[in-house]
């Protein structure tokens, strides 16, 4: 390598992804030490820094071209020494003029003063803040004003953010964000997000999740204000990915109103939305013909029907029919029905509706969870699905060996995951394995399927006797 120019060695170093390999490479010679330092673009920091301030000065001095920094104190205790603090964040912003991507996780020593130092990072494009208990709106406003190139903002478990939300108004008026992710921030409601205003026009990815569970027996929007008219007249035609979890849309339209405005939408996740109805899905299907991926996680609520009030999952075959007719490009589908029993509470879908849906769309990846209405007749429809490559069945208790055998004829199936399905045994799984050249086979918590039926049955295989259950999904 002595005859190679520095530029070529630099290109080689850039292609080494392992941090330990890069560190070992830098020890070979002074020349490689220098080249590796000049070409190190990203670094991950955490509890191993001690003392923190000396370490951050040393690292930033050596790696002067850092563009991505990830600081994560997950699992930190006082025994690990002091964390990076506001002063250290000032050092980082001063020493790293090329910084474009910054992630801060579980940094309990950093508050608004530290976050405000990021305003000096003029090239910053992506900022991820995860579990920062001392961050408030004033720090975010400083970032919004100073970081003109900011295009992606993630806020996760930052519970002190509240107030006037001037930072959100500023980001909306500036219109620079194309990705906004807000998860489990107690002080930020779906109505606070309306202050984003014109920013919705450019936004391409939006994720909003609420952690606290609502009372499904007394549905009430905690953000609802009597006699106050909320405004939903903004445009979001650039939005390609939308994910909403545990929002309430009973008293007011809520963020479900986005479904009729996102004509460019390609990926949609609606998880445990109180107030979701067939009308929402019909509106979606009429306006989002480019939809390629949909994930619906549903639980029983009280719904008005022909026979009066019933306790079931909110969507019916009318939603499936609308999606089948309006979203002809659907390739990735997840349907999860939580906490439903064969008799009560019920699933709003029927097996006939599911079969029609599966046969109408070119589904490539399918997750079907908690579908106690889906049996061997339904499996017959899946066995003829021309494009189905990846199938996950979870807690589908009515599928027997006879239904599993039908999968042997599925023309494109290469990845199969089975979880908590007790209706079939080694016999049914064995026939699928013998007839299909599976790339992946995962069996977890299926009481009648043994390890023997799984080991060696695919290029990649995993077997677990127990599985925690999809109740964990609801609480995640």
N, C-alpha and C positions, 0 to 999 in steps of 0.2 A: 504493500500500500504506500510505501515511501515515494513511489514514482507518480502517484495519482495527485492531481491538483486538489486544492482545498475545496473548491466548488463542488467537485464530483464526490468527495468524501462527505461533504455536507448533505448532498442529496441522499447518500446511502444512510447517513445518520437519521434523517427525517423519516425514513421508512422503518426504523426500529421502534416498535410501539411499547415494548416492555420497559418500565422504569428501572428495574433491576439490571436489565441488559445494557441500558444507556449508562447507568452508573458504573458498571463493570468496564464498559468500553472507554470511559473517560480516564480510567486508571492505567490504561495500557501505555500511554505516553503523554507528554505535555502538549504535543500537537493535537492529539485526539481530545484531550481535556479541553483545549481552547475551542476546537471546532464543535464539539458536542455542546458546550455552553452557548455558543453563538446560535446554534440551530435548535436548541430546546424551546419549543413553542408552548408547551403546557406543563403544568405541575400540580400535584395533589398534596395538600398539607393537612395536618391534623394533630392528634395528641402527641405525636413523636417529637414535636418541636419544643426544645427545652435548652436554655431559656427562650421564650417565644420571640422577643424583640431582637435579640442577637441573631437568631436563626433567620428571621425574615429579612434582616438587613443583608446577611451573608448571601442568601439565596437570590434576592433581587439584584444584588450587585453582580453576581456571577451570571445569572440568566437575564440579560438585559433586553432580550427580544420576546419575552413571554407575551402571548396573546390570550392564553386561557389559564385561569387559576381556579382550583376547586379547594375550598377550605371546609373541612368536615370534622366536627367534634362529636359525632355520634358515639355514645358509650363513654364519654369523658367523665372522669371523677377528679376530685381535688388532688388525689395521689399522682395524677399525670402532670401536675404543675399548672402554671397560669396559662390561660388561653390567649390567643391574639386579641388585642383590644383596639380601641379607637385610634391610638397613636400608631399602632402597627398597620392599620388600614390606610392611614395617611402616608406611611412609608411606601406601602404597596402602590398607591396611586401616584406617588412622586417618582418611583424608580422604574415603573413599567408604563412608559408612554404608549406602547403598542397594545395595551390590554383591551380586548374586545369581548371576552366572555368571562364572567365572574360568578361563581356559586358560593354562597355562604350558608352552611348548615349547622344548626345547634351551637351557634356562636353567642353565648350568653353574656359575654363581656362587651359586645358591640351595641351601641345605641344610635340615636339620630345624629349625634356629633360625628361618629365614625362613618356612617352611611353618607353624610354630607360631603366627606372628603372625596367620594367617588365622582363628584361633579367635575373634578380635575381630569378625569379619564375621558378625554374628548372623543376617543374612538370606541368607547364602550357601546356594544350593540345588544348584548344579552346579559341580564341580571336575574339570578335565581336566589331568592331568600327563603330558607326553609327553617322553621322553628327558631326564629329570632325573637325572644320574648320582650325585648326592650325597644323594638322599632315602632315608631309612630308615623303619623302622616307628614310631619314636618321634614323628616329625613327623606322621605320619598319625593317630596316637593323639590328639595334641593337637587336630587338626581334628575328629576323630570326637567328642571330648568337648565341644568348644566350639561346633561348628556344628550345632545341634539341628535345623535345617531342611534339612540336606543330603539331597537325594533322588537325586542322580546323581553317580557317581564313575567316572572313567576313569583307568586306570593303564596307560601304554604305554611299553615299553622303559625301565622304572625297575628296574635290575638289582640295586640294593643293598637292596631291600625283602625282609626275611627275618626269622627269629627266632620269637618267640612269637605274633605276629599278634594282639596284644591289641586293635589297632584294628579288626580284622575281627570279633572277638568282640563288641566294644562296639557296632559298627554293627549287628550281627545282633541283639543283645539289645534295642537301641533300636528296631529295626524301621522306620527312616525311609526307607531306600533303596528306590527302585523301579527303579533302573537301575545295574548294575554291569558295567563293561567292564575286563577284564584281558588285555593283549596283550603277549606276549614279555617277561615279567618273570621272570628266571631263578629268583629265590628263592621264587616263588609257584607251588605245584603244585596239581593238582586236589584233592589231599587236604587242603591248607591251607584250601581254600575250604569244606570241611565245617564249619569253625569258625564260619561265618556263621550256622549254627544256625537260630533262629526267624526270622531275616531273610529266609529263603527264602519265607516265607508271603506277604510283601508284594511281593517282587521281581516286576517285570513284564518286564524286559529283562535278559538275561544273555549276555555274550560272553566266552569264554575261549579264548585262542589260545597255542600254544607254538611258538616259532620253530625250535628245533633239530630236525633231521630224525632220526627213529628208524631203527634198523637192521631192515629188514623181514625179513631172513634169520634174525636171532636176536632175536625180539620179547621184550623184557623191560621191565617198568615200572620206571623209575628211582626211583619213590617207594614201591615195594613193600617192606614190612617183614614178615619171616617171623613167623608166629604172632600178628600183630596184626589184630584184627577191626575193619575200618572200619565206620562207622555211616551208613546211607543211609535213615534212617527219617523224614527231614524232609518237610514238605509244601510244594509249590510250585504250588498250583492257580491262582495269579494270574499265573503266567508266560505272557506272550504271544509273546515273541521269544527264541529260543535259538540261539546260534551257538557251535559247538565246532570247533577246528582243531588237528590233529596231537596229540590226546591219545591215550594208550594205555590200553586197557581189557582187557588179556589176563589178567594175574594176578588182578585184582580187578574188581568191577563197574564202577567208575569213573563218570564223569559221564553215561555213557549210561543210567544208571539213571533219569535225569530224564525220559526219554522216556515212562515209564509213569506219571508223576506230574503232567504238565502238561496238564490237561484243557482249559485255556483257550488252549492254544498256537495261534498263527496263523501264525507265521513260523519256519522251521527251516533252519539251515545246518549241515551235517555235512561237514567238509572233511578228507580224509585221516586218518580215525579208524582206528587199529589195534585190531582186535578187534570192529569193527562186523559185524553178522550179520543174516540175514533175520529172526531172532527179535526183534531190536531194532526193526525196521521193522514187524513184525506187532504188537508191543506198542504202538508209536506209533499205528498205524492204528486199533487197538481203543479207544484212549483219547483221541485228539485229532481228533474229528470236525469241529472248527472250523478245521483247518489250511487256510490259503489260499496259502501260499508255501513251497516246499521247494527247497533247493540241495544237491545231492550231488556231491562231488568225490571220485572213487575212484581208487585205484591197485592194481596186482596184489599179492596176498599169497598165501601158501600156505594152501589151503583143503582140508578133507576132503570128498570127494565119493563117489558110488557106485563110481567107478573108482579110488578111492584119492586120494592127495594131488595136487592140481593147483595151478598158479600162475595165478591169475585175480583179477579184481576181486571183492570179497567178496559183493556182493549179486546175487541172481538174480531171475528172473521172479516168484518167490514174494513178494518185496518189492513189486514193481509191482502184483501182483494184490491184495495187502493194502491198498495205498494207494488203488487204484481202488475197492475195495469200502467202505473205511472213511472216506476223505477226499474226499467228494463235492463239496467247495467249493474244491478246488485250482485256482488260477488262474495262478500264477506258478511255473514249473518250470525248474530248471537241472540237467542231467545231464552231468557231465564225467568221461570215462574217460582217465586219464593213462597214457602209456607203454605202450599196448597195440598189438600187431601183429595182422594178420589171422589168423595161425596161433598164435603164442606170444609173450608171454603173452596170455591170452584175456580177453574181456569176459564177465562173468557173465550179463548180459542177452542175450536173443535179440531178433531183429527182431519176431517175433510178440508177444513180451511188451511191447515198446515200443509197437507199434501198438495193442494192447489198452488199454494205459494212456492213450495219447493220445486214444483214442476214448471212454474212459469218464469223463474229467474235463473240466470246462469251462475248459480251459487258454486263457488270454489271452496270456501271454508265455512263450515257450519258448526256452531255450538248450540246444543239443545239440552237445557238443564231444567229439572223439575217437571218435566212434561209427563204427568201420570196418565194423560189421555192418549199418549202415543204408544202404539203396540206393534205387533208383527205386520199388520196391514200397512201401517205407516212406513215400516222398514222396506216394504215392497216398492214404495215410491222412491225412497233413497237409493235403492239398488239400481234404479234406472236413470239416476241423475248423471248426465253425460259429463259434466264439468267438475263434479265433486272430488276434490283431492284430499281434503283434511276434514275429519269428522270427530267431534267430541260429544259423547253422550254421558250425562251425569244425572243420577237419581231419576232415571227413566225406568220405573219399576215394572212396567208391563211388557217389556221386550224380553222374549224368551230365546232359546237356542234356535227355534225355527226362524225368528226374525234375524238373528245374527247370520245364519246360513245364507240369507238373501244377499248380504253384503259381499259375498264371494263373487257375485256377478257385477258389482259396481265397477264400471270400466276404467275410472281414473283414480280410484282411491289408493293413496300411498301413505297417509298418516292417520292413525286411529288411536283415540284416547277414550278409555272407559273408566268412569268413576262412580262408585256407589250404585252400581246396577246389579241387583241380586237375582234377576230373573233368568239369567243365562249362566252357562257353566263352561268348563274346558272344551266341551263338545262343540258348542257354537263358535267360540273363539278359534278353536283349532281348524275349523273348516275355512274360516276367513284367512287364516295364516297360510294354510296349504295352497290356497288358490290365488292369493295376492302376494306380490313382491313388495312388502311394506318397507318403507324407509324408516318409519317410526311406529312403535307400539308402546303405549303407556296404559297400565292397569293398576288402579289404586282403589282400595276399599270395596272390591267386588268379592263378596264372601264365597261364591261358588267357583271362582276362577283361581287356579293355583299358580305358583311361581313356575312350575314345570311347563305350563302352556305358554309362557311368555318368554322365558330365557332362550335366546337365539332365534326368536321368531321374526326378527326384523333387523335391519342394519343397526338401528338404535332402539333399545328397549329398556323399560323400567317397570318394576313391580313393587308395590307397597301393599301390605296386608290391610293397613288402616289408612283412613283419610279423614281429615277433621270435619269435612262436610261443608256444603255450600252456604250454611248459616254464617260461616266466617266471612263469606263474600259480602253479606249484608252489613256486617259490623265493621268491615275494613274501612 
